């Protein structure tokens, strides 16, 4: 267990400091195109290597159940209604039970994937792409379709509350690069090029035990400077059981600095509001924190994101 006070204080960032950080972590884009962003780091060879992470064959979902009840962090809950056969209305013969779903993909309760077209920063998308392709009909470029064949690779879970001997981080707390490195050392794992990095802050456990709160106003997450750790290690995907960004932001003029850095500068697909309360105990039992991970977003050709159910295979 490590006392958080042992780590360097995480400073508020001014506008100029943030712009300099954005430039430091910005992913070079060759040939004038943005390609698939950091997904290009997940080479076929790395997928084959990730498959060798499977030893016990135990499988676990990293998604939280879809929320259909309105709450302080979920003012627009997913809708679900039956449209076919229900008890009391089945007349006999052949019938079908059917239903309808609708969802605000980028809410603060449901697990989802952010596409590279999700973040607009100073009038551009990742790779300097124009926003002209963002129309009422959807995103013409950098949509979730880039991940339509699925994201498969080596997942690594860094458990920050475990590092500090607490069940969760409190809303507003931020995680720095030094804590990510310390979690690696404590867990005996190292994040490498092309990895899918998952950072547990305990958001879901706190929500389950204490009930939902206005997560848009207060939540634990990464400090913007922690993104330099991701850039140095050439991480391909970033996910958290929170929003990845802490709230309130301590970056001048930027409410979601980690989103801007990860998506706009680095071309990382983000996964928000996952849950690791099933995965973490399995990692403890097997004494390893890396695994094969399969992420299959819906094939939505022009969408800015997708509900998702990542599966870890140990």
N, C-alpha and C positions, 0 to 999 in steps of 0.2 A: 504494500500500500504506500502511495506517495502523496504527501500533502500538497495541495494545489499551490499553497503559498511558496513552495520551493521553486516554482517556475517563474520565469521573467514576466513582469507585468505587460499586458497587451495594450498597446497605445491606441488612442483614437487617431484616425487618419484624416489629415486635411485633404482638400481636393487635389492639390498638386502631388501629394504623396501617393494618393490612390492612382492618379494617372501614370505616375512613374512605375508603380507596381503592376498596373495593367500592361505596360510596355515590356516589363521584365518577363512576364509569364506568357506573353502573346505567342501563340503557335504560328510559326512561319507557314505560309500557304504558297506553294509553287504553282507555276503555270496559270496564274490569274484566277484559279478556281478554288473553292473551299473544300471540295471532295467530301469525305465522310467525317471530317474532323478527326478527333482522337481515336475513333473506331479503327482507323487505319493502323493503329499500333497493335491491334489484335490480329496478328498474322496467322495463317494456317498452322505454322509450326507451334505457335503459342497456344492455339486451341488444342492441338494434339498433346502438348505438355500439360495443359490444364486437365485433360481427361485422365491423366495419370494421378491426379489428386484423389480420385475415387478409390477408397479402400474398403469401407464398410458397406457402401451402397445405401446408407441412410439418407432420406430425402426430407427436406423441410422447406416450407414456404416462407418467404421474407415479406409477404404482403399482409397488410391489416385487412380485416373484413370490411367490405364496402358499407359505409354509413348511410342509412336511409332515414335517420331521425335528426331533426334540426337541433343544433346546439350552439354554444358560444363560439366554437371554432368551425362550425359547419352551418352557416346561415342558408346555404343552398344545397341541401342534402341530395344525394342521388335518388332518383325516382324509380319505383318499381311497382308495377301493377299487373295483375293477371288480366289477360285478354281472351283466354279460352276457357276450357272446361274447368269449373270449380264445383265444389260440393253443393248439392241442391239444385244445380242447373243441368246436370248430365241427363239427357233424355233416353239414352240407350243406344246400342249400336256403336259405331266407331266415332270417337271424338278425340280431341287433343288438348292437353293442358298447354297453354301458351302464356308468355308474358312479355312485358316491354320495360326496357331500362333507359334512363337518361341521366347524364352526369355533368357536373362542372368539373372538368378534368383537373384544373389547377387550383383546387381548394386546399384547405388546411387540415383535412381529415383523412382523405383516401390516398392510397399508394398510387403514384403515377410517375411516368417518365416525361421529362422535358426534352423536346426536340431542339435542334440548333437554331430554329427560327423563332424560338420563344422569347429571346432577350434582344431588345433593340437598345443600342447604346449610341448616343450622339448621331442618330439617324441612320445607323448601319446595323447589319447582322454580322455574324461570325464571318471572318475572312474578308471583311469590307463589302460584303454583298449589299445591294440596294434593298430597301424595303418596298420597292414597287411591286414585288410579287406577293405582298400581303394584301389580299383582297377579301371582299365579303364572302367569296367562295372558298377561301382557305389560303394556304401558303404554297406558292408555286415552286419554291426552292427550300432546301434545308428542313423539310418537314420530317415527321416521324417515319416516313417511308424509307429514309436512309437506314433505319434499323429494321426494316420489314422482314429480313431473313433471320432475325433474331440476333441477340448478343450473347455469345458463349465464350467464357474465358475463366481464368483463375480468379476467384473471389477471395478477398482478405477482409476479415472483420477486425477492426481495432475498437476495443471496448474501453472507453474513457472512464465511465463510472467505476468499472472494475479496477482500473489503475489507482483510483483514489479511495477505494473501499466504501463507495456509497451506491445506493440503488439507482440514482439518476443525478444529472446536473440540473440545477435550478434554472428556471426561465431567466434569460438574460445573460447567463454565463457563456463565455466564449473559449474555444479550444485553439491553442496555438500549435505551431509546428513542433515545438519541443515536446509537447504532450503526445503528439502522434508518434514521434520517435521513441519516447519513453514507453508507450503502450506496445510498440513493436518489441522492444527489449524485454518487457515484462512477460509478453506472450510467446516469445521465441519464434517470431515470424518476421519476414522482411517483405515490404511492398516493392514490386519490381515493374519493369516496363510492360505495358499492355495489361496490367492487372485491373480488376474491378474492385475499387476500394469502398468499403462500407464502414462508416464511422457511427458507433452507437453513443448517443448522449443520454439515453434513457427516457426520451420524450414519451414513447408509447407506454412504458411501464408506469410513469407518473400519471398519465391520463387514465389508465386502467384503474389505478389505485385511488386516485384523488378526484377523478372526474375531469371532464373537458374544461378548458378555460380559453380565453381569447388569445390563441396562439399567434395571431397576426400582430399582437401588441407585445408579447413577451414569450420568448422561446430560446432554448440553448442551441448553439450552432458553432460553426467554425469562425475564427477570426480571419479577416481577409488575408493576412500574411501567411496563414497556414497553407494557402494555395501554392506558395513557393515549394513546399514539400511535395505537392502533387506534380508540379512541373519538373522538379529535379528527378523524381522517380518515374516520370513518363506514364502516369496513370491514364487509363483509357476511359473509365467511367467512375463517377462519384455518386454514392448513395448514403442516405442517413435515415434514422427513424424520426427526425425532425424535418425541417425545411432546408437543411444545409446552412442557411443563413441564420444568425442569431438576431433576435429582436429585443429591444430596439437597436438599430444600427448605430455604431459609433464612428461611421465614416461620413464625412461631411458631404451632404447633398446626395447620398446614394443609399437608398433604403435596402437594397439587396446586393451588397458588394460581391459576395461569393458567387451569386448567379452571374453577375456581369463578368467576373474574372474567369469562372469555369466555362460558361457557355460561350460568351462573346469573344473572350481573348484566347481560350485554350481549345475550344471546340469539344468540350466534354458534354455528353449526355448526362443529365442529372436525374436521380431517383429521389423523390421526396416522400416523406411520411411512410416509410417502410416500418416493419417491426422485426426485432431481433430477439424477442423473448423466448422463442422456440429454438433459434439457432445457437445462441450463446451457451446454453447448458450442454448442447451436444458437443460444441467445441471444447468445453471444459472436460467433458467425459472422455473425449478422444485425444485430448491434450494437443490439439493442433487447431490453428485458426485460419487455415486456407482450405479451399474446396473448389470443386467445379461449380460454376454458376451458369444458369440458363435463364435468359430474360427474353420473353416473347411478347412484344407490344402488338396491339391490334394493327392490321394492315389498313391504315387510314391514310389514303394517298396525299392529302393536303392538310393534315392536322398538325397542331403545334405541340401535341403530346398525346399520351395514351394511358388509360388505366393499365396496370401491369401486375403480374404475379411472378416475381422472380423465384426460382427454385434453386436451393443449394443442395449439392449431392456430395456427401462426405465419404 
